[in-house]
Amino acid sequence: MADMAENTLSCARCGKPAHLQCPKCIELKLPREGAAFWTLRPFPISRNRIVPAHIDKPDWAVDGIPKIEPNSELQYVVEIKTQDQIERLRETCRIAREVLDAAARIICPGVTTDEIDRVVHEATIAAGGYPSPLNYRFFPKSCCTSVNEVICHGIPDARKLEDGDIVNVDVSVYCKGVHADLNETYFVGNVDEESRRLVQCTYECLEKAISIGMFWFIF
């Protein structure tokens, strides 16, 4: 990962010392140094990318507000999918996998997360899909990129990836009335052993969770 910030960190805007700390860290009486902030700072964000008129869009694409989702019974029950739904899901998942692979191919030191977003956007459109995150509750980009200590749903911006970073790319695609969602974490250049252990452990946890999944299993 990028080097940890100095023990006394400051606000990127006003320069005053930072005092915010995780409530759980306070409860556990963990030392402040390095517990609340790292060195990552937000960079400029480019304008929303354009989706052609012929692309089928989810209901939030224009005004940012999902209409069906909040009141859908699928919030509370698991629907048994029809064969047609399964086939559409398979096709959309295949597209999403190819889009994520396209993003992975450009990840290296010096590439911005905004460039990753561009590749994701263009690959999704080329496959006939809509990038699901775009304008979902006003989210400004077509994928999520979470660098180092960012847990999830990071917004792609003008920051260049640095040697030693890890970056999670989260891709969601809407096509044929269904969504596919997947993500992976990538090494940027030469990463330290701690970062490698983190990614490997996370992968092993995922594999174990998948291995016990059954049709009757309570999530």
KEPA-629339 format. One record per residue (C-alpha): residue number from 0; y negated, x, z negated. Coordinates in pm, 1 decimal. Layout:
R drenkol       yy       xx       zz
R     NUM        Y        X        Z
...
REM end
This chain:
R drenkol       yy       xx       zz
R       0      0.0      0.0      0.0
R       1   -362.2     98.2     18.5
R       2   -479.6    308.2   -275.4
R       3   -551.2    112.0   -593.7
R       4   -915.5     60.7   -677.7
R       5  -1091.4    266.3   -937.9
R       6  -1046.4    148.4  -1297.8
R       7  -1392.8     -8.5  -1299.2
R       8  -1430.2   -223.9   -990.9
R       9  -1747.5   -387.6   -872.0
R      10  -1842.4   -698.4   -679.2
R      11  -1860.6   -627.6   -305.5
R      12  -2185.3   -828.2   -282.3
R      13  -2399.1   -748.8   -590.2
R      14  -2239.6   -424.5   -708.3
R      15  -2200.9   -540.6  -1069.5
R      16  -1875.8   -463.9  -1256.6
R      17  -1594.6   -714.2  -1192.8
R      18  -1470.7   -904.3  -1499.1
R      19  -1236.3  -1169.7  -1357.3
R      20   -876.2  -1124.8  -1472.7
R      21   -553.1  -1315.6  -1420.7
R      22   -489.7  -1560.3  -1711.8
R      23   -124.9  -1455.6  -1726.3
R      24   -224.6  -1088.2  -1753.3
R      25   -449.7  -1178.9  -2047.3
R      26   -170.0  -1379.7  -2211.1
R      27     68.9  -1085.5  -2176.3
R      28   -199.7   -845.5  -2303.0
R      29   -168.3   -627.6  -1994.8
R      30   -436.0   -359.3  -1944.5
R      31   -732.6   -459.3  -1729.7
R      32   -717.6   -146.8  -1517.7
R      33   -573.2   -243.5  -1182.5
R      34   -451.9   -582.4  -1308.0
R      35   -710.7   -805.5  -1146.1
R      36   -854.2   -635.6   -838.4
R      37   -753.4   -391.7   -569.8
R      38   -960.8   -238.2   -294.8
R      39   -915.7   -505.3    -27.1
R      40  -1239.2   -677.9     71.1
R      41  -1305.8   -955.6    326.9
R      42  -1432.5   -854.0    670.4
R      43  -1612.7  -1063.6    935.7
R      44  -1413.9  -1349.2   1088.9
R      45  -1437.3  -1427.7   1459.5
R      46  -1495.8  -1776.1   1599.7
R      47  -1213.8  -2028.8   1630.9
R      48  -1002.7  -1979.3   1940.2
R      49   -990.0  -2246.2   2209.8
R      50   -685.2  -2463.0   2276.1
R      51   -657.7  -2602.5   2631.7
R      52   -680.4  -2979.4   2675.2
R      53   -325.9  -3012.0   2811.5
R      54   -165.4  -2882.4   2488.8
R      55    -25.6  -3155.0   2260.3
R      56   -209.9  -3132.8   1928.2
R      57   -145.9  -3240.8   1567.6
R      58   -375.4  -3502.9   1417.1
R      59   -599.6  -3250.0   1237.9
R      60   -682.8  -3045.4   1547.5
R      61  -1023.0  -3205.6   1608.6
R      62  -1169.1  -3286.4   1266.1
R      63   -956.0  -3071.3   1033.5
R      64   -815.6  -3366.7    836.1
R      65   -440.5  -3446.5    844.5
R      66   -389.4  -3825.1    855.3
R      67    -12.8  -3879.4    863.2
R      68     93.5  -3607.4    619.5
R      69    -71.5  -3725.0    291.8
R      70     89.4  -4071.1    302.3
R      71    418.7  -3980.0    465.5
R      72    738.1  -4068.3    279.0
R      73    864.9  -3725.8    387.4
R      74    657.1  -3588.1    100.3
R      75    918.9  -3735.7   -133.5
R      76   1245.7  -3774.5     58.4
R      77   1449.7  -3555.5    291.3
R      78   1494.0  -3724.6    627.2
R      79   1827.0  -3700.9    807.8
R      80   1725.8  -3577.4   1151.4
R      81   1850.1  -3731.1   1474.9
R      82   2010.5  -3516.5   1742.1
R      83   1692.3  -3540.7   1948.6
R      84   1481.1  -3421.7   1655.0
R      85   1720.6  -3133.0   1593.3
R      86   1698.5  -3020.5   1955.2
R      87   1318.2  -3033.7   1947.3
R      88   1319.4  -2837.5   1622.2
R      89   1547.7  -2573.4   1773.4
R      90   1319.8  -2532.5   2073.4
R      91   1005.2  -2510.7   1861.7
R      92   1169.6  -2263.5   1623.2
R      93   1269.1  -2047.0   1920.0
R      94    907.1  -2044.7   2038.6
R      95    781.6  -1954.0   1691.0
R      96   1031.7  -1668.1   1667.5
R      97    912.8  -1528.3   2000.7
R      98    548.8  -1561.5   1893.0
R      99    613.1  -1372.4   1569.9
R     100    797.6  -1101.0   1761.7
R     101    496.0  -1064.8   1992.7
R     102    272.0  -1016.4   1689.2
R     103    510.0   -761.1   1538.3
R     104    498.1   -545.4   1850.5
R     105    127.9   -464.1   1809.6
R     106    125.3   -388.9   1435.9
R     107     15.4    -30.0   1373.6
R     108   -269.3    156.3   1202.3
R     109   -605.1     71.3   1359.4
R     110   -515.3   -279.4   1477.1
R     111   -717.6   -559.8   1318.6
R     112   -558.5   -872.4   1179.9
R     113   -791.6  -1064.1   1413.4
R     114   -614.2   -894.8   1704.6
R     115   -281.2  -1011.2   1559.9
R     116   -427.4  -1362.1   1550.2
R     117   -530.0  -1335.0   1916.3
R     118   -177.6  -1236.8   2019.5
R     119    -27.7  -1521.9   1816.0
R     120   -272.6  -1772.2   1962.3
R     121   -220.3  -1668.7   2323.0
R     122    159.2  -1647.4   2293.7
R     123    172.7  -1992.8   2134.5
R     124    -42.5  -2149.9   2404.9
R     125    155.9  -1975.6   2680.4
R     126    474.2  -2134.2   2543.6
R     127    316.9  -2480.5   2545.4
R     128    265.3  -2503.1   2169.9
R     129    -26.3  -2546.7   1930.3
R     130    -82.5  -2294.8   1646.6
R     131    -36.9  -2530.1   1349.1
R     132   -272.8  -2351.4   1103.8
R     133   -572.2  -2378.3   1338.0
R     134   -824.0  -2618.7   1179.7
R     135   -567.8  -2749.3    928.6
R     136   -804.6  -2850.2    649.5
R     137  -1057.4  -2633.6    836.7
R     138   -848.3  -2314.8    833.2
R     139  -1031.0  -2103.7   1093.9
R     140   -750.9  -1903.8   1257.6
R     141   -419.2  -1948.5   1438.9
R     142   -194.9  -1764.1   1192.7
R     143   -207.8  -1617.9    842.4
R     144   -213.8  -1242.9    779.8
R     145   -174.3  -1125.0    421.0
R     146   -235.1   -755.4    360.2
R     147   -110.7   -568.9     51.8
R     148   -199.6   -765.8   -263.0
R     149   -288.6  -1087.0    -76.3
R     150     -3.8  -1320.2   -174.9
R     151    -14.9  -1560.0    121.1
R     152   -235.9  -1746.7    369.0
R     153   -476.2  -1458.7    428.1
R     154   -736.1  -1521.8    698.9
R     155   -727.4  -1277.6    993.9
R     156  -1049.2  -1078.4   1016.8
R     157  -1202.9   -757.5   1150.3
R     158  -1041.2   -522.6    897.1
R     159   -829.3   -255.6   1063.1
R     160   -479.7   -204.9    926.9
R     161   -442.8    130.5    754.3
R     162   -152.1    370.7    733.6
R     163     47.9    267.9    426.9
R     164    -44.0   -101.7    433.5
R     165    208.4   -381.3    435.2
R     166    114.4   -702.4    616.7
R     167    275.7  -1044.1    616.6
R     168    230.8  -1246.9    934.6
R     169    286.1  -1621.8    892.4
R     170    333.0  -1816.6   1216.2
R     171    351.6  -2194.8   1253.5
R     172    393.3  -2371.7   1587.5
R     173    355.8  -2739.9   1677.2
R     174    543.3  -2849.5   1988.0
R     175    712.0  -3170.8   2100.9
R     176    605.6  -3349.8   1784.2
R     177    758.0  -3105.8   1534.4
R     178    652.6  -2790.3   1350.4
R     179    825.7  -2454.3   1308.9
R     180    714.2  -2212.7   1037.2
R     181    828.8  -1857.6    969.1
R     182    689.9  -1529.0    844.1
R     183    783.0  -1165.6    799.9
R     184    630.5   -865.9    623.3
R     185    583.7   -544.5    820.1
R     186    525.4   -180.5    732.8
R     187    211.4    -25.1    880.8
R     188    276.5    341.4    954.2
R     189    416.8    537.6    660.6
R     190    442.7    324.7    347.1
R     191    526.0    433.0     -6.3
R     192    857.0    374.6   -181.3
R     193    715.5     97.5   -400.7
R     194    618.8   -104.5    -93.3
R     195    961.2    -50.4     62.3
R     196   1133.6   -170.7   -253.5
R     197    911.5   -478.5   -267.3
R     198    990.7   -582.1     89.7
R     199   1362.1   -503.6     57.3
R     200   1394.3   -697.1   -269.5
R     201   1213.7   -995.8   -119.4
R     202   1445.2   -991.2    181.5
R     203   1754.5   -978.2    -38.9
R     204   1627.5  -1270.9   -247.7
R     205   1579.7  -1475.9     68.9
R     206   1928.8  -1394.5    195.0
R     207   2084.6  -1494.2   -137.2
R     208   1893.3  -1821.7   -140.8
R     209   2009.0  -1899.9    213.1
R     210   2369.7  -1817.6    124.2
R     211   2389.4  -2091.6   -141.2
R     212   2219.2  -2362.2     64.4
R     213   2447.3  -2663.0    121.4
R     214   2387.5  -3015.5    245.8
R     215   2424.5  -3141.4   -113.2
R     216   2226.5  -2862.2   -274.8
R     217   1926.1  -2959.4   -492.0
R     218   1639.0  -2729.6   -397.4
REM end
